[in-house]
Amino acid sequence: MTITESAPATGRRRNGRAELSDRSRAERRLGLLLSAPAVLVMLIVTAYPLANAVWLSLFSYRLTAPDDRRFVGLGNYVTALSDPLFWQDVFTTFIITAITVGVELVLGFGLAMVMHQAIFGRRTVRTSILLPYGIVTVISAFAWRYAFDLQSGFVNSWFGLGDFAWFSHRWSSLAVIIMSEIWKTTPFVSLLLLAGLAQVPRDLGEAATVDGATAWQRLWRVTIPNMKAAILVAVLFRTLDAWRIFDNVFVMTAGQNKTETLSFLTYRQTITRTAIGLGDAVGVLLFLSVVLIAVVFIRGFRVDLSQVRGDR
């Protein structure tokens, strides 16, 4: 099969940088106008709590001693960043995020293909696939906890694992947390990718078939490139969500056996130890890491919808 690359959608270049097409500029302006009200409401709702958290993170402040409040500047941040426990939690959070997002992307794409190509019972297939996502996360976490529990669970008896205690070891505990997260949120990824599949022009696939392209070649050279925007949205949303994982860890292990994540560390410092200043510092670091992840993904993918469509 001969593949001829079309000219870039942006066409012209100025000072070494490609110019956006008129349609792309119009879409950006429209996107800003449509998102402005929601962004304004979010700023009103979140600006004060965020600013207050940043302010309190500059103090040595505990709820049990409200009068003993001392300004320490960036001392809480230095304490957090120099503590090996913080970096252990970062590593644990990274492991959970990397595995769950990677597996969910593969499984979600497969489920999206099934939903997209289903001929009979399409509504039933889509509803069945999306059912896990409709379950409240805490309820889902309790279900997985009881399923793998040594006393009340059925997993060990079904698979002949004997008296293996899943929640007594770090990696087995993380395995259950990761599996529960994948089961719960893969339908969400498949729903986003299904929307991307619906935007892939049929004539491109038909033309590739006429040119003798195999199914694998059509997938890699036609389908996936035209789904770049949908893949970005799915990976970005799930990465940000997985990086802030809390419910499953809280219900299943309560952070024991080195399964604590950054969100749980923030909770433990703020609520359990009542160390408001240090807990807010960890929370601000978590927020900054989320912003950094979002910037890296958006800059890395560099999705231009007009380029995907081939506009001039």
Secondary structure, DSSP 8 states (H G I E B T S, - for coil): --------SS--EETTEE---HHHHHHHHHHHHHHHHHHHHHHHHHHHHHHHHHHHTTEEEETTEEEEEEE-TTHHHHHHHT-HHHHHHHHHHHHHHHHHHHHHHHHHHHHHHHHHH--SSHHHHHHHHHGGGGS-HHHHHHHHHHHH-TTT-SHHHHHT-TT--GGGSHHHHHHHHHHHHHHHHHHHHHHHHHHHHHTS-HHHHHHHHHTT--HHHHIIIIITGGGHHHHHHHHHHHHHHHHT--HHHHHHTTTTTTT--HHHHHHIIIIIS-BHHHHHHHHHHHHHHHHHHHHHHHHHH---HHHHHT--
